[in-house]
């Protein structure tokens, strides 16, 4: 069928019609977009030739190197900022260890792989690392991607330390999913879990802010779904009314939904912007400020606000908003943390973020385990990791619940191979343009900048 | 209530029956069947079998106003009434100012969408090709503005002319080199050639921009309201329940200016007349001294310039990430130009406003508040599919027999 213009300012009088191939072209664009075709080129992987071995002893290269697999997003739809900094921190850890003579007298090498936060890529990368028989795997920033990697690692007995994946199922497993064994025996985690994270916020809402009505925005991702369930569990049995709103990330504007949240929840006294995507979380937050949703309600954003320069550029109205600091504040840094922070400042132009500390420590943990195991045997590394007692940039690490001390009945299953108390605190920028060091600590009560002050309301 | 519910359930069935049977009757009577499908569909939905019988009896005297526009308005009213009856406690039903604010928000965002689609409309109007690198030119404009504003403390508006010149030159270069076979007649299948070439160019631009930035990033330039505007230091203006966001209004204002400029160019300048002449009849245009090759290159360059202006105008007001920005803007632009009618300038404006309001009202009124935002984008694509099915030529297009 052909069409022709006829109205107003249309230019031509000749038949226009839907051009041949337009429908196919539009569908192609939609398909490419849906398949992540807009993603960047696959980032270079540094996993050079590591000869696969038939035994469970991880293969050393002819030079005697021990290869540690690194995983994280260097392309969209993954969070590239996080993945890039994680990779950089892992390289620092490897360099630091090699400067001290390596491990077992051998040099370490990082084989970092871009997982892109695409489940099929994540699973393929995991299988690749298994086939290359690396000594252990560290890293990952996205829960869904981590979950997609676990089946390959579990099947191969590969030791893994996930450093920035929050979903409870990473260490708890999922009884409903045959590919996710309960308490996977080789998987460890040093990041907070969704439940731990949400419980911390819930504790602040109940005991600090004494909130009555909470709106939680989450994204439609494995992270978001985990957060949603964890917050429901954390606030279950309390008097706090919880409204949860799901968003699709990647939209230019969220003003319609925040205006609705405001109109339908006039009594909300706290609004939690809980998105795995930094850019979308910030856009949502500024849209909510513009819509007046947090004129009187407390506003809570994600840990990315520790990047204060980026935060103020994206959320110029963000004074009065709280945010979680996963990890330590600068005043709590030990020498290792100070050193990494200074190097990050020099190299990247900002202080090290929590995922950098976590990535750095995940390499140290694996190296420490290899050293104690006396070999790169996978089972030996797992056993050594279970007996960890090591001080890293974030403090003293242990994995309390393990094969010799199983998670007791009545305690949450995610405590398995989990660093039980990752440092976390709630800070607040009380004036526009503040730096991280100037932010006020409002929770936990024991660390409050001003004792008894759980939130500083800033007039809007 | 029961009647409306019955209509809701039976309406689509009668609509289908009307859309199929009425054109058949017109063809049987050797009458023009072009309006019959739409009229049959709408009357079937509004009045069921009663409407179809009336239409059947009135064959072949169909009038656009009486048989399409008026029942179309009735259908819309019926659907709204149905929504209100089924969701009596919905905020959209009980809170008029809220609804007005959401419509205002949708219209403002729609104006911004119109800016994105303007370049695509111009290129199609003059050249009859769809540029599949349109989203990448929007992204190029946005990233260029972002990079300039990172280095120089400028008002974001001041960057727009710089970006405009850059994208104009880049677009002309592309047209003069990569698309030359279309103009010279060397491309055996020009439609397919244009799609493949612009698609390939788009992929190249995406990867090149990612390479320049080092990695995919969020592109957020300083906001328009970071500095006072005419002495006004506020990012939001409240008029009753209406909250006007200054940043979005400015971006929308740029969009409106772009549209007015486009109309002026096409209808009030010699250049615009030459574009129109070339698009109507290339040989005849050549006979009166118009160089169709130059018109081709200049029109593509101007289309790319409009895309670049859109990108530069949007990054201070909206959330964009590279490289997703290209796909986001491209998909919405294609939806808009098809909704409005390919090549129709006012159609693109109306299509953009329609899309903006549809998305806003979905988020605002979808019965389950926790999922309204999730279906926001899908609603626009559903409308797109519905328009393609019912009126493939778009709002302002005309079907040709």
Interface residues (C-beta under 8 A of the other chain):
Chain A: X1 X2 X3 X4 X5 X6 X7 X8 X9 X10 X11 X12 X13 X14 X15 X16 X17 X18 X19 X20 X21 X22 X25 X26 X28 X29 X30 X32 X33 X37 X38 X39 X40 X41 X43 X74 X75 X76 X77 X80 X81 X84 X220 X243 X244 X245 X246 X247 X248 X250 X251 X252 X253 X254 X255 X256 X257 X259 X260 X261 X263 X264 X278 X279 X280 X282 X283 X290 X291 X292 X310 X313 X314 X316 X317
Chain B: X91 X95 X98 X101 X102 X105 X106 X109 X125 X126 X128 X129 X130 X132 X135 X191 X192 X195 X199 X206 X207 X210 X211 X215 X216 X217 X218 X220 X222 X223 X225 X226 X235 X236 X243 X245 X248 X263 X266 X267 X275 X276 X279 X280 X281 X314 X318 X319 X320 X321 X323 X324 X326 X327 X328 X330 X331 X334 X338 X341 X342 X343 X344 X345 X346 X347 X359 X360 X361 X362 X363 X364 X369 X370 X371 X372 X373 X374 X376 X377 X392 X393 X394 X396 X397 X398 X399 X400
